Amino acid sequence: MDALRNELANYLPWLLAFHLIAVVAWMSAMLYLPRLFVYHTETLPGSESSERFKVMERKLLKSIMNPAMIAVWILGPLLAWLTGAYLDTWLQIKFVLVLLMSGMHGFLVRCWRDFANDRNTRSARFYRICNEVPAVLLVLIVLLVKLQPFGE
C-alpha cells in the first residue's frame, strides 16, 4: 500500500488540478440548475418552453453535474489520503460541508425529477433561495481550504 501511495504522490499536482476542475464544474452546475428551475416555474407544463428547460436541465445534470460530483468524491478523498490531511480538523469540517453539498445535489435531482414529470409544486422564490445554498457552502469550503484554521 505504501508503494502505491508513493507512486500516486508523484502525481499530486495533476490530481489536485483535476480535483479543482471537477469542483469548478460541479459548483457551476449546482449554481445554474436552481436558476433554470426558477425560469422553468414560469412556464406552463407541456409548453415548448417547458420542454426546452427539461432538455437543458437533463443535459446539465447528466453531462456535467453528476460526473463532476463523482470526480470530486474520488479525487478529494484520494488527495486527503495521499497527503495525510484527513487527520486535520479543517479537512474534517470541509468533509461535512461537502456532504451537505452532496445532499443539496440529491435534493436538486429530486426537484429535477418533479419538473421532468410536470409535478413541480414549488415557487420560483423557493428555487431562488435554493440557489444560495451551494454558494454559501462553497464560500465556507474555500475559506477552510485556503485558511486551514484549527491547525493541529
Backbone as a ProteinNet text record, in pm:
[ID]
protein_1_A
[PRIMARY]
MDALRNELANYLPWLLAFHLIAVVAWMSAMLYLPRLFVYHTETLPGSESSERFKVMERKLLKSIMNPAMIAVWILGPLLAWLTGAYLDTWLQIKFVLVLLMSGMHGFLVRCWRDFANDRNTRSARFYRICNEVPAVLLVLIVLLVKLQPFGE
[TERTIARY]
82.5	0	87.1	199.8	291.1	351.2	378.2	433.2	332.7	206.2	101.1	89.1	92.8	83.6	200	320	438	430.1	382.2	369.8	267.4	152	47.9	90.2	172.6	219.4	297	355.9	426	330.6	203.5	103.1	16	58.2	-21.3	-64.5	26.3	-19.1	-128.6	-117.9	-219.9	-350.9	-344.3	-465.2	-535.1	-457	-514.4	-577.2	-510.4	-564.1	-698	-704.6	-829.4	-938.2	-898.2	-994.8	-1054.2	-968.8	-1017.6	-1106.3	-1070.5	-1153.9	-1291.3	-1293.4	-1420.2	-1503	-1437.2	-1508.6	-1571.6	-1495.7	-1548.6	-1668.6	-1657.9	-1768.3	-1890.4	-1868.4	-1979.6	-2048.4	-1967.9	-2027.5	-2098.9	-2045.9	-2113.7	-2252.7	-2259.2	-2387.3	-2479.6	-2424.3	-2504.5	-2564	-2496.6	-2548.5	-2643.7	-2625.5	-2706.7	-2839.2	-2839.6	-2961.3	-3076.8	-3056.3	-3169.2	-3215.1	-3123.1	-3160.1	-3248.8	-3215.9	-3303.8	-3441.5	-3445	-3573.1	-3655.9	-3589.4	-3660.2	-3734.4	-3665.1	-3726.3	-3829.1	-3801.5	-3891.9	-4026.9	-4026.9	-4153.4	-4244.7	-4186.3	-4263.7	-4321.9	-4307.8	-4362.3	-4479.4	-4562.3	-4674	-4626.1	-4663.2	-4626.1	-4670.5	-4582.4	-4613.1	-4587.2	-4560.3	-4533.9	-4397.2	-4375.6	-4247	-4132.5	-4155	-4051.8	-4022.6	-4127.9	-4108.9	-4028.6	-4059.2	-3987.3	-3840.8	-3816	-3677.9	-3601	-3665.8	-3599.9	-3570.9	-3661.3	-3638.2	-3511.1	-3492.1	-3372.2	-3247.4	-3252.5	-3136.9	-3101.5	-3202.3	-3179.8	-3122.4	-3176.9	-3127.2	-2982.3	-2950.3	-2812.7	-2716	-2755.6	-2670.1	-2644.8	-2750.3	-2738.5	-2656.6	-2691	-2629.1	-2488.4	-2464.2	-2336	-2231.1	-2275.8	-2180.2	-2189.9	-2307.7	-2321.6	-2289.4	-2350.2	-2324.1	-2179.2	-2125	-1985.6	-1887.1	-1912.6	-1822.1	-1826	-1946.1	-1955	-1882.6	-1896.9	-1828.1	-1676.8	-1627.8	-1483.4	-1437.1	-1516.2	-1480.6	-1470.1	-1566.6	-1568.6	-1460.2	-1407.9	-1295.5	-1163.6	-1144.8	-1016.4	-996	-1101.3	-1086.7	-1034.9	-1104.5	-1053.3	-916	-891	-759.5	-651	-675.3	-578.8	-561	-671.5	-663.8	-580	-595.9	-519.5	-372.3	-345.8	-206.4	-128.3	-194.3	-124.6	-130.7	-216.3	-235.3	-321.7	-380.3	-460.7	-591.1	-631.4	-756	-753.9	-635.7	-622.7	-649.4	-649.4	-664	-810.4	-833.7	-969.9	-1037.1	-963	-1023.7	-1077	-1004.2	-1047.7	-1167.6	-1172.3	-1287.6	-1413.9	-1399.7	-1513.1	-1551.1	-1449.8	-1475.5	-1552	-1514.7	-1581.2	-1730.5	-1762.4	-1903.4	-1975.9	-1909.7	-1970.8	-1990.3	-1895.5	-1909.9	-2023.4	-2041	-2156.7	-2286.8	-2291.2	-2410.1	-2432.4	-2323	-2334.1	-2387.8	-2342	-2389.8	-2538.4	-2579.3	-2721.2	-2803.2	-2749.9	-2817.4	-2825.6	-2718.5	-2717.3	-2833.3	-2844.9	-2953	-3090.4	-3106.4	-3233.2	-3265	-3163.9	-3185.7	-3222	-3167.1	-3204.5	-3352.5	-3396.6	-3538.8	-3626.5	-3584.7	-3659.4	-3661.6	-3548.5	-3539.4	-3641.2	-3651.1	-3747.8	-3890.9	-3918.5	-4052.2	-4079.8	-3983.3	-4001.1	-4015.1	-3932.9	-3935.8	-4071.9	-4140.7	-4272.3	-4386.3	-4356.3	-4455.8	-4527.5	-4449.7	-4507.5	-4450.3	-4380.4	-4324.4	-4436.3	-4421.1	-4519	-4454	-4325.1	-4252.8	-4247.2	-4228.5	-4229.7	-4091.6	-4090	-3963.7	-3883.9	-3951.8	-3884.2	-3811.4	-3875.7	-3813.1	-3681.3	-3682	-3560.7	-3455.6	-3498.9	-3402	-3327.2	-3399.4	-3336.3	-3245.7	-3294.2	-3211.6	-3081.7	-3086.8	-2970	-2857.8	-2893.6	-2794.5	-2721.6	-2781.1	-2721.2	-2584.6	-2573.1	-2440.5	-2338.5	-2383.6	-2291.6	-2234.9	-2319.5	-2273.6	-2179.7	-2217.5	-2131	-1996	-1998.4	-1873.8	-1782.5	-1837.8	-1757.1	-1692.9	-1770.4	-1716.3	-1607.3	-1629.2	-1530.6	-1401.1	-1411.1	-1290.6	-1215.2	-1286.7	-1219.5	-1146	-1208.6	-1141.8	-1015.8	-1025.1	-910.1	-796.8	-830.8	-726.9	-666.7	-748.2	-700.2	-653.4	-707.4	-677.1	-670.6	-782.2	-784.7	-786.4	-786.7	-790.5	-668.8	-551.7	-428.3	-397.9	-342.5	-308.7	-174.8
-119	0	125.7	119.3	234.6	259.6	153.9	170.4	242.3	204.1	270.7	417.4	441.3	578.8	662.9	608.2	680.7	707	608	625.3	733	727.4	827.5	966.6	973.7	1104.1	1179.8	1107.5	1173	1251.9	1219.2	1282.9	1383.6	1422.4	1514.3	1640.6	1710	1831.5	1802.7	1690	1653.4	1618.5	1542.2	1503.6	1626.8	1717.7	1840.9	1924.6	1935.2	2013	1954.1	1822.8	1760.5	1770.9	1766.2	1786.2	1927.2	2026.2	2164.4	2184.1	2124.2	2132.5	2071.2	1957	1891.5	1977.2	2039.7	2126.9	2244.8	2307.1	2420.8	2377.4	2264.5	2215.6	2183.4	2116.9	2080.5	2205.2	2300.5	2422.6	2504.6	2508.6	2580.2	2521.6	2390	2322.9	2338.8	2331.5	2346.4	2487	2583.9	2720.9	2746.4	2676.9	2700.6	2624.2	2500.9	2419.6	2485	2533	2600.1	2725.8	2792.7	2909.9	2867.1	2754.7	2702.2	2669.4	2615.3	2584.5	2711.4	2821.1	2949	2983.3	2976.9	3010.7	2906.3	2780.7	2672.3	2687	2735.2	2753	2854.1	2940.3	3045.4	2998.6	2870	2815.6	2723.4	2702.9	2609.5	2467.4	2370.8	2231.7	2190.2	2121.5	2075.2	2177.7	2301.5	2404.5	2381.6	2447	2435.7	2482.3	2590.4	2641.9	2542	2483.8	2385.3	2266.1	2219.7	2105.5	2141	2263.3	2308.1	2310.2	2359.6	2358.8	2216.5	2124.4	1984.9	1930.7	1961.8	1915.5	1979.8	2109.6	2180.1	2124.1	2103.9	2053.5	1912.2	1828.1	1689.6	1686.3	1764.3	1765.4	1820.2	1924.5	1980.6	1877.7	1812.5	1714.3	1592.4	1535.1	1408.8	1426.8	1540.2	1558.1	1632.3	1712.7	1794.4	1768.4	1789	1788.2	1652.1	1545.8	1412.9	1367.8	1374.5	1331.9	1415.3	1544.6	1630	1592.1	1566.9	1528	1394.9	1302.1	1173	1193.9	1278.7	1307.3	1372.1	1464.8	1530.1	1425.3	1333.6	1232.5	1126.3	1109.5	1016.6	1087.9	1205.7	1274.9	1338.1	1391.8	1456.9	1362.5	1251.2	1156.2	1099	1079.3	1031.1	1131	1258	1362.2	1368.4	1356.7	1359.4	1243.8	1127.3	1009.6	1025.2	1070.5	1082.9	1184.6	1292.4	1399.8	1383.3	1294.8	1279.7	1388.7	1473.4	1586	1540.3	1416.3	1366.4	1373.2	1386.8	1398.2	1540.3	1637.9	1778.7	1814.5	1889.9	1930	2009.7	2101	2182.5	2094.3	1986.7	1898.5	1815.2	1777.7	1703.2	1790	1918.4	2010.9	2029	2042.3	2054.7	1932.6	1816.8	1692.6	1698.9	1749.5	1763.8	1859.8	1969.9	2065.9	2005.2	1923	1855.8	1753.1	1689.6	1600.8	1679.4	1798.5	1883.8	1924.2	1956.5	1992.1	1873.4	1754.3	1634.2	1611.1	1641.3	1632.8	1731	1851.2	1950.9	1901.3	1838.2	1778	1679.2	1591.3	1492.6	1557.6	1663.2	1735.4	1795.5	1852.9	1911	1803.2	1683.9	1572.4	1540.4	1539.8	1514.4	1622.3	1748	1858.2	1842	1801	1778.9	1673.2	1565.9	1460.9	1515.2	1601.9	1662.6	1744.5	1825.9	1904.2	1813.6	1710	1618.9	1551.7	1532.8	1468.2	1568.4	1696.2	1803.6	1800.1	1774.8	1766.7	1871	1971.3	2071.7	2146.9	2162.6	2238.5	2357.5	2376.1	2482.3	2609.6	2722	2852.5	2891.5	2992.7	3048.8	3102.8	3163.5	3216.9	3105.7	2989.9	2875.2	2840	2834.8	2797.6	2908.7	3033.8	3142.8	3126	3086.6	3062.4	2939.4	2833.5	2712.4	2745.4	2842.2	2881.8	2935.9	2985.3	3043.4	2938.9	2824.9	2722.2	2676.1	2635.9	2595.6	2709.4	2831.9	2946	2964.2	2955.6	2970.3	2855.7	2733.9	2619.4	2633.7	2679.4	2698.5	2799	2910.5	3011.4	2950.2	2877.7	2816.1	2713.5	2634.1	2532.8	2598.3	2700.4	2768.8	2833.5	2894.9	2954.8	2848.7	2735	2627	2579.6	2562.6	2513	2614.4	2739.7	2842.3	2880	2894.2	2939	2824.7	2706.8	2589	2621.5	2671	2700.3	2571.2	2584.2	2469.6	2380.4	2442.6	2367.4	2274.6	2164	2061.9	2094.8
0	0	0	72	73.3	-63.7	-139.1	-273.4	-363.1	-352	-429.9	-390.2	-260.6	-210.2	-261.7	-257.2	-305.2	-455.2	-529.1	-674	-707.3	-641.8	-666.6	-621.8	-520.2	-470.6	-577.9	-671.6	-782.5	-871.4	-863.4	-948.4	-872	-751.8	-669.6	-744.1	-814.6	-885.3	-987.6	-1056.6	-1155.1	-1087.2	-981.5	-908.5	-852.2	-796.9	-743	-853.8	-967	-1079.1	-1125.6	-1141.1	-1185.7	-1079.2	-951.8	-843.6	-852.5	-871.7	-881.6	-1004.3	-1115.4	-1235.8	-1208	-1140.7	-1107.8	-1012.3	-914.8	-820.7	-894.9	-983.9	-1060.6	-1144.7	-1211	-1293.7	-1207.7	-1094.2	-1005.6	-952.7	-906.6	-849.9	-956.1	-1075.1	-1184	-1206	-1211.8	-1233.3	-1112.8	-993	-871.5	-860.5	-916.7	-914.6	-1031.8	-1140.9	-1260.1	-1258.5	-1209.2	-1212.6	-1136.1	-1013.9	-947.1	-1021.7	-1089	-1168.1	-1285.6	-1348.9	-1453.5	-1397	-1275.2	-1211.9	-1190.8	-1153.2	-1135.7	-1264.6	-1375.8	-1503.9	-1547.1	-1513.8	-1552.1	-1482	-1359	-1285.7	-1354.7	-1436.7	-1503.9	-1637.6	-1669.5	-1794.4	-1763.9	-1862.2	-1847.8	-1875.8	-1790.2	-1817	-1957.2	-2027.5	-2161.4	-2270.7	-2232.7	-2333.2	-2397.5	-2510.1	-2578.7	-2487.8	-2415.8	-2323.9	-2213.4	-2157.1	-2050.3	-2100.5	-2219.4	-2276.1	-2302.9	-2343.8	-2366.4	-2234	-2127.6	-1996.6	-1950.7	-1978.1	-1939.6	-2005.5	-2132.2	-2203.7	-2143.5	-2120.1	-2063.4	-1925.8	-1841.7	-1706.1	-1708.5	-1795.2	-1804.7	-1850.3	-1952.5	-2003	-1898.7	-1829.3	-1724.6	-1615.2	-1571.9	-1463.7	-1505.9	-1620.8	-1662.8	-1720.6	-1787.8	-1856.4	-1774.1	-1679.3	-1602.9	-1453.1	-1397.6	-1252	-1190	-1239.5	-1182.7	-1202.7	-1325.8	-1342.5	-1259.6	-1248.9	-1171	-1023.2	-970.3	-829.8	-805.8	-897	-882.8	-881.7	-971	-975	-845.6	-792.6	-665.3	-555.4	-552.1	-446.6	-463.2	-580.9	-599.6	-567.6	-625.6	-613.2	-476.2	-415.6	-284.7	-177.2	-153	-52.9	-89.1	-219.2	-261.2	-221.7	-247.4	-208.6	-57.5	15.7	162.7	214.1	153	194.3	157.8	35.1	-9.8	71.4	111	183	334.7	382.2	526.4	586.1	502.1	550.5	615	591.9	650.6	803.2	861.6	1007.2	1057.5	967.2	1005.6	1029.4	1135.5	1171.7	1060.7	997.3	891.2	778.6	746.5	637.9	680.8	805.7	855.2	850.9	882.7	872.1	724.8	639.5	495.3	445.8	492.2	453.1	487.1	605.2	644.9	550.7	515	422.7	283.4	239.8	109.8	116.6	231.4	249.4	236.4	296.9	284.6	138.5	68	-73.5	-152.7	-118.6	-186.8	-157.6	-35.6	-0.9	-82.6	-100.8	-184.2	-328.7	-374.5	-508.3	-520.5	-422.4	-423.5	-422.7	-345.3	-341.5	-478.3	-544.1	-676.9	-779.1	-762.7	-850.8	-831.4	-706.8	-679.7	-743.4	-731.8	-793.9	-945.5	-1003	-1147.2	-1190.6	-1112.9	-1145.7	-1144.1	-1046.3	-1041.2	-1166.8	-1206.9	-1329.7	-1451.5	-1458.4	-1573.5	-1588.2	-1475.1	-1475.7	-1460.3	-1479.9	-1467.7	-1332.7	-1225.1	-1091.4	-996	-1046.6	-956.6	-885.2	-753.5	-674.8	-604.7	-627.1	-557.2	-642.3	-572.7	-638.5	-689.6	-775.3	-822.7	-704.2	-607.9	-488.1	-412.5	-400.4	-334.1	-402.1	-535	-608.1	-604.2	-592.2	-574.3	-442.1	-339.5	-208.9	-216.8	-283.5	-301.9	-373.2	-461.5	-539.4	-450	-332.5	-241.4	-157.8	-138.1	-50.8	-102.6	-229.1	-277.9	-270.7	-293	-288	-147.3	-47.3	91.3	128.8	93.1	122.7	52.5	-72.4	-146.4	-77.7	-32.1	37.5	162.3	239.9	361.8	328.7	226	186.7	140.8	57.6	8.9	124.6	217	333.4	414.7	435.9	510.2	438.8	307	231	231.6	210.9	198.3	333.1	435.8	567.1	656	634.3	715.2	865.4	918.3	1062.3	1142.8	1270.5	1360.7	1341.8	1320.1	1297.9	1414.2	1378.4	1481.3	1543
[MASK]
++++++++++++++++++++++++++++++++++++++++++++++++++++++++++++++++++++++++++++++++++++++++++++++++++++++++++++++++++++++++++++++++++++++++++++++++++++++++

